Amino acid sequence: MTNKKQLKDRIRARMAATGESYSTARRHVLGLRPDDVPAPARDAGYRLRGGQHPDSAVVTNLLAHHGVRLAATGAAPGEALVLGVGGGLGAGYALWAHAPGGTPTPVLGFRNGWHYTGRWIRTALHRWGVPFDEQATSMARRAADRLSAALDVGEPAIVWPDRFRIGYRHLPPHLDGHGGHPVVAYGTTGDRVRLDDRNLAPLTVPRERLDVARARVASYKNLLLVPRPDADREVSDGQLRAAVRAGLVDCAEQLRHTSESFSVPAWRAWSRLMTDRRDARGWPRLFADRRGVTGALLAAWEGIEPAGTSGGNLRRLYADFLTEAAALLDAPALGDVAGAFAVAARGWHEVAEAAFPAGVPALARLRELTAQVNGGIIADGDAGTAEVGSAAGRLWALRDRCDESPPLAAADLAELFAATGERLREVYHLEAAAVRRLHAAVADLPPA
């Protein structure tokens, strides 16, 4: 028991220090190779395979659950391949206040179509040739009955619960109704539902709580997707190449847009706002009294790094897809583009480090507590409920104190804003160059 606890502590410490996902940090702590993947735990006939990003993980895990296999290898598609086929990357920055007069919080979009709930998953399933049943209703009883109908016959379903209402992340009440990400409901045990939220150990929630959480957000109230693959679950080489091509074209076109809200120029706009004292959206004006700035910076760190709730910036995962795509399509240029996005991933890590430096003790502690919460849910599921709840309580208490009395003096904060803005400008140029190379490589693909 002591050894297991020490291992978990080391993994979470590495997550806090490096921003790595739980699985990556675990691999480094144990000295494993990237292809050394632990056997997934089996729970009620479903295997808990983990994953990095909510959307790509649920699709990846359900394809594997349903026995979808690649003809060339006999293996299920990995998350990088699933991410790329679904359309890959997006870009977006917005500042949202959770209540009138509340503290602004940065919202970052790193996945293609990040601002459309469910669209990426629908597209991914379609490209993998997997039909699905989609249901949405404003009626609580009908929504509950539809989920029960799927679970009663052993059909896992994708649902979108509100993160506050679902409970196991132990969020504060002011985040009630501010959204969530997709998870898989795959079974029941008594009055509880079994969930796959990239956890590696069984995670359950009371059925009543799940029903309430699904109904909380009006824009996707009670949305339910139930994948139903055909009997022939083998993806031929031709089907795979077509799906990869479609995903590449989708990503290249999306990232070429000129929008400063929903494409790569968003990073340039954000970089300017970090030091702009005239624009009402500029961080020096928004946080002139420094109140609330710690929470905003923590939200940026958690949004960028894979250690966070949402899976991070995805650039490294997409680089892995491009490496696979280069071999599948006999297009070496895509391998070069993979290198460009890997460099962009390192650039994003530098943005996160500039925005939330571990050299400030209070910020380092907030990183540690964030890793304890996210790592505890992933590693332990239900078994970690008490520990995760305790860490979450300490996290939000410290965050509230730092929001009221920031650990950075005004001059230090101005320097941090400037450094973060500079790193963002560098990332913008890196990504703009990577996108140009991606578009050229896609245009030069060999005929299908």
C-alpha positions in Angstrom: 0.0 0.0 0.0 2.8 2.4 0.9 4.6 1.7 -2.3 1.4 2.3 -4.3 0.9 5.6 -2.5 4.5 6.7 -3.1 4.1 5.9 -6.8 1.0 7.9 -7.1 2.6 10.8 -5.2 5.5 10.7 -7.6 3.3 10.6 -10.7 1.2 13.6 -9.5 4.3 15.5 -8.5 5.6 15.0 -12.1 2.2 16.1 -13.5 2.4 19.3 -11.5 6.0 20.0 -12.5 5.7 19.2 -16.2 2.1 19.6 -17.1 2.0 16.0 -18.5 -1.0 13.8 -18.5 -1.3 11.1 -15.9 -0.4 8.3 -18.4 2.7 10.2 -19.7 3.9 11.1 -16.2 3.3 7.5 -15.1 5.4 6.2 -18.0 8.3 8.5 -17.2 8.2 7.7 -13.5 8.3 4.0 -14.2 10.8 4.3 -17.0 8.6 2.7 -19.6 8.7 3.0 -23.4 5.9 4.9 -25.1 4.5 1.6 -26.4 4.4 0.0 -23.0 0.7 0.4 -22.3 -0.7 -1.3 -19.2 -3.5 -3.7 -19.7 -6.8 -1.9 -19.1 -8.9 -2.8 -16.1 -12.1 -4.6 -16.9 -15.3 -3.4 -15.2 -18.7 -5.0 -15.9 -17.6 -6.2 -19.4 -16.1 -2.8 -20.3 -12.4 -2.0 -20.4 -11.2 1.3 -18.9 -8.5 2.4 -21.3 -8.0 6.0 -20.2 -7.1 8.7 -22.7 -6.0 12.3 -22.9 -8.8 14.4 -24.4 -12.5 13.9 -23.6 -13.9 13.8 -27.1 -11.2 11.7 -28.8 -11.0 9.4 -25.7 -14.7 8.5 -25.7 -14.6 7.7 -29.4 -11.4 5.8 -29.2 -12.6 3.8 -26.2 -16.0 3.0 -27.8 -14.4 1.9 -31.1 -12.3 -0.5 -29.1 -15.2 -1.7 -27.0 -17.2 -2.5 -30.1 -14.4 -4.4 -31.6 -13.6 -2.0 -34.4 -10.2 -3.0 -35.8 -7.8 -1.8 -38.5 -7.4 -4.5 -41.3 -3.7 -3.8 -41.6 -2.8 -4.5 -38.0 -5.8 -6.1 -36.3 -5.5 -3.4 -33.6 -8.1 -0.9 -32.5 -7.4 2.7 -33.6 -5.4 4.7 -31.1 -6.4 8.1 -29.8 -4.0 10.1 -32.0 -5.4 8.5 -35.1 -9.0 9.1 -33.9 -8.2 12.7 -33.1 -6.8 13.3 -36.6 -9.6 11.5 -38.5 -12.2 13.5 -36.5 -10.7 16.7 -37.9 -7.7 17.3 -35.6 -7.0 20.7 -34.2 -8.7 24.0 -33.7 -7.8 27.3 -32.0 -9.8 29.7 -29.9 -9.6 32.1 -27.0 -12.4 33.8 -25.1 -12.8 35.4 -21.7 -16.0 34.4 -19.9 -17.4 35.7 -16.6 -19.3 33.0 -14.6 -21.7 35.6 -13.2 -22.5 39.3 -13.8 -19.5 41.3 -12.4 -17.7 38.0 -11.8 -14.0 37.3 -12.5 -13.2 36.6 -16.1 -11.9 33.2 -16.9 -10.0 32.3 -20.1 -11.6 29.5 -22.2 -9.3 27.9 -24.7 -10.3 25.8 -27.7 -7.7 23.4 -29.0 -9.9 20.9 -30.9 -11.5 21.4 -34.3 -15.0 22.7 -33.8 -14.3 23.2 -30.0 -17.3 25.6 -29.7 -19.9 23.1 -31.1 -21.0 20.5 -28.6 -21.1 17.0 -30.2 -20.1 18.0 -33.7 -16.6 16.6 -33.6 -17.8 13.3 -32.2 -20.5 13.0 -34.8 -18.0 13.7 -37.5 -15.5 11.2 -36.1 -18.0 8.4 -35.9 -19.2 9.1 -39.4 -15.7 8.9 -40.8 -15.1 5.6 -39.0 -18.3 4.3 -40.6 -20.0 3.8 -37.2 -23.8 4.6 -37.2 -25.2 6.0 -34.0 -28.6 6.9 -32.5 -28.8 10.5 -31.3 -31.4 11.7 -28.9 -32.2 14.9 -27.1 -35.2 15.9 -25.1 -36.3 18.6 -22.6 -38.3 16.0 -20.7 -36.4 14.6 -17.7 -38.4 11.3 -17.6 -38.0 10.7 -21.3 -34.2 11.4 -21.1 -33.8 9.0 -18.2 -35.8 6.3 -20.0 -33.7 6.6 -23.1 -30.5 6.2 -21.2 -31.9 3.2 -19.3 -33.0 1.6 -22.5 -29.4 1.7 -23.8 -27.8 0.5 -20.6 -30.3 -2.2 -20.1 -29.2 -3.9 -23.3 -25.5 -3.3 -22.8 -25.1 -0.3 -25.1 -22.7 2.3 -23.8 -23.9 5.8 -24.4 -22.1 9.2 -24.7 -23.6 11.9 -22.4 -22.6 15.4 -21.5 -23.1 16.0 -17.7 -22.4 19.4 -16.1 -19.1 19.2 -14.2 -20.4 20.7 -11.0 -23.6 18.7 -10.8 -21.9 15.4 -11.6 -20.0 15.8 -8.3 -16.8 13.8 -8.4 -14.7 16.9 -9.4 -15.9 18.7 -6.2 -16.2 22.1 -7.8 -17.5 25.1 -6.0 -21.2 26.2 -6.4 -20.4 29.3 -8.6 -19.5 26.8 -11.4 -23.0 25.3 -11.3 -24.3 25.1 -14.9 -21.1 26.2 -16.6 -20.7 23.1 -18.7 -18.9 19.8 -19.0 -17.4 17.4 -21.4 -18.5 14.0 -22.9 -18.2 10.8 -20.9 -19.4 7.3 -21.5 -22.1 5.7 -19.4 -21.6 2.0 -19.8 -23.4 0.2 -17.1 -25.2 0.3 -13.8 -24.6 -1.1 -10.3 -27.6 -0.7 -8.0 -28.7 2.9 -8.1 -25.4 4.1 -9.6 -24.1 4.5 -13.2 -20.7 3.4 -14.3 -18.8 6.1 -16.2 -15.7 6.3 -18.4 -14.2 9.8 -18.0 -10.7 8.5 -19.0 -10.5 6.9 -15.5 -8.4 3.7 -15.1 -10.4 2.4 -12.1 -14.2 2.1 -11.7 -16.0 5.4 -11.3 -19.7 5.5 -10.5 -22.2 8.2 -9.7 -25.8 8.1 -8.4 -28.3 7.8 -11.2 -30.3 10.7 -10.0 -27.3 12.9 -9.9 -26.3 11.9 -13.5 -29.9 12.7 -14.7 -29.8 16.1 -13.1 -26.3 16.9 -14.5 -27.3 15.9 -18.0 -30.2 18.3 -17.9 -28.4 21.3 -16.4 -27.0 23.0 -19.6 -29.7 24.2 -21.9 -27.7 24.2 -25.1 -27.1 20.4 -25.0 -29.7 19.3 -22.4 -30.0 15.5 -22.2 -28.0 15.0 -25.3 -27.3 11.3 -25.8 -25.3 9.4 -28.6 -25.4 5.6 -28.8 -22.8 4.2 -31.3 -24.1 1.0 -33.1 -21.4 -0.4 -35.3 -22.3 -2.7 -38.1 -21.5 -6.4 -37.9 -18.4 -6.0 -40.1 -16.2 -4.1 -37.8 -12.9 -4.2 -39.8 -11.7 -1.0 -41.3 -10.1 -1.7 -44.7 -7.0 0.1 -45.8 -8.9 2.0 -48.3 -11.5 3.2 -45.8 -8.8 4.2 -43.4 -6.9 6.2 -46.0 -10.1 8.0 -47.0 -10.9 8.8 -43.4 -7.4 10.1 -42.7 -7.5 12.3 -45.9 -10.9 13.7 -44.8 -9.5 14.6 -41.4 -6.4 16.2 -42.8 -8.4 18.4 -45.2 -10.8 19.4 -42.4 -8.0 20.4 -40.1 -6.0 22.3 -42.7 -9.0 24.3 -43.8 -10.2 25.1 -40.3 -6.8 26.3 -39.2 -6.4 28.5 -42.2 -9.3 30.7 -41.3 -8.6 34.3 -40.4 -11.0 34.4 -37.4 -9.4 35.8 -34.2 -11.9 33.8 -32.2 -12.0 30.4 -33.8 -8.7 29.9 -35.6 -4.9 30.4 -35.2 -5.1 34.2 -35.2 -6.8 33.9 -31.8 -3.3 33.3 -30.3 -2.0 36.6 -31.8 -5.1 38.4 -30.4 -4.6 36.9 -27.0 -0.9 37.8 -27.0 -1.8 41.5 -27.5 -4.4 41.4 -24.8 -1.9 40.3 -22.2 -0.3 43.7 -22.2 -2.9 46.0 -23.8 -3.9 48.7 -21.2 -6.3 50.5 -23.5 -8.6 47.6 -24.6 -11.3 46.8 -22.1 -10.5 43.1 -22.7 -6.8 43.6 -21.9 -5.5 41.7 -18.9 -3.8 44.8 -17.3 -7.3 46.5 -17.3 -9.3 43.5 -16.4 -7.0 42.7 -13.4 -5.9 46.2 -12.5 -6.5 45.4 -8.8 -5.1 41.9 -9.2 -8.2 40.3 -7.7 -9.1 37.1 -9.5 -6.0 37.0 -11.6 -4.6 33.9 -9.9 -7.7 31.9 -10.9 -7.6 33.1 -14.4 -3.9 32.2 -14.8 -4.5 28.8 -13.3 -7.4 28.2 -15.8 -4.9 29.1 -18.6 -2.3 26.6 -17.2 -4.9 23.8 -16.8 -6.4 24.5 -20.2 -3.0 24.4 -22.0 -1.4 21.4 -20.2 -2.4 17.8 -20.6 -2.4 17.5 -16.8 -5.7 19.5 -16.8 -9.3 18.4 -17.0 -9.7 19.1 -20.7 -6.7 17.3 -22.1 -4.5 20.3 -23.0 -3.4 21.8 -26.2 -3.4 18.5 -28.2 -0.5 19.5 -30.5 1.8 16.6 -29.4 -1.1 14.1 -30.0 -1.8 15.6 -33.4 1.9 15.3 -34.3 1.7 11.6 -33.5 -1.3 11.4 -35.9 0.6 13.1 -38.7 3.4 10.6 -38.3 0.9 7.8 -38.7 -0.7 9.6 -41.6 2.6 10.0 -43.4 3.1 6.2 -43.5 -0.5 5.4 -44.3 -0.7 7.8 -47.3 3.0 7.5 -48.4 3.4 11.2 -47.8 6.7 12.0 -46.2 5.9 15.7 -46.1 3.4 15.0 -43.4 6.2 13.6 -41.2 7.9 17.0 -41.5 4.7 18.7 -40.5 4.5 16.4 -37.5 7.8 17.9 -36.3 6.4 21.4 -36.7 3.4 20.6 -34.5 5.7 18.9 -31.9 7.6 22.2 -31.7 4.4 24.0 -31.3 3.5 21.7 -28.4 6.8 22.6 -26.7 5.9 26.3 -27.3 2.6 25.8 -25.5 4.3 24.3 -22.5 6.5 27.5 -22.4 3.3 29.6 -22.5 1.9 27.6 -19.5 5.2 28.0 -17.6 5.3 31.7 -18.2 1.6 32.2 -17.2 1.8 30.0 -14.0 5.4 29.7 -12.9 6.2 26.9 -10.4 8.9 29.2 -8.9 6.1 31.1 -7.0 5.3 28.8 -4.0 1.6 29.5 -4.0 1.3 28.8 -7.7 3.3 25.6 -7.3 1.0 24.4 -4.6 -2.0 25.2 -6.8 -0.5 23.1 -9.6 0.1 20.2 -7.1 -3.4 20.3 -5.9 -4.8 20.4 -9.4 -2.7 17.3 -10.3 -3.9 15.6 -7.2 -7.6 16.1 -8.2 -7.3 15.2 -11.8 -4.7 12.4 -11.2 -6.8 10.9 -8.4 -10.0 10.7 -10.5 -8.0 9.0 -13.3 -6.0 6.6 -11.2 -8.5 5.6 -8.5 -12.0 6.4 -9.6 -14.4 5.7 -6.7 -11.6 4.5 -4.4 -10.1 7.9 -4.5 -13.2 9.9 -3.6 -12.2 11.0 -0.1 -8.6 11.9 -1.2 -9.9 13.8 -4.3 -12.5 15.6 -2.2 -9.9 16.7 0.3 -7.5 17.9 -2.4 -10.3 19.8 -4.1 -11.3 21.5 -0.9 -7.7 22.7 -0.4 -7.4 23.7 -4.0 -10.4 25.9 -4.0 -9.7 27.4 -0.6 -6.1 28.3 -1.7 -7.4 29.6 -5.0 -9.9 31.9 -3.2 -7.3 33.2 -0.9 -4.9 33.9 -3.8 -7.7 35.6 -5.8 -8.3 37.9 -2.9 -4.7 38.5 -2.0 -2.5 37.6 -5.0 0.9 36.1 -4.4 2.4 38.4 -7.1 3.1 42.1 -6.6 1.8 44.5 -9.3 5.3 44.8 -10.9 5.8 41.1 -10.9 2.4 40.5 -12.5 3.1 43.0 -15.2 6.3 41.2 -16.0 4.4 37.9 -16.0 1.8 39.3 -18.4 4.6 40.5 -20.7 6.4 37.1 -20.7 3.2 35.2 -21.4 2.3 37.6 -24.2 5.7 37.1 -25.8 5.4 33.3 -25.5 2.0 33.5 -27.1 3.4 35.5 -30.0 6.0 32.8 -30.6 3.4 30.1 -30.5 1.3 32.0 -33.0 4.1 32.2 -35.4 5.0 28.5 -34.9 1.4 27.4 -35.5 0.9 29.8 -38.5 4.0 28.2 -40.1 2.9 24.7 -39.2 -0.5 25.3 -40.8 1.1 26.6 -44.0 3.2 23.4 -44.2 0.1 21.3 -43.4 -1.9 22.9 -46.1 0.8 22.4 -48.7 1.4 18.8 -47.7 -2.4 18.1 -48.0 -2.6 19.7 -51.4 0.3 17.5 -52.6 -1.1 14.2 -51.3 -0.9 11.4 -53.9 -4.1 10.7 -55.7 -6.6 8.5 -53.7 
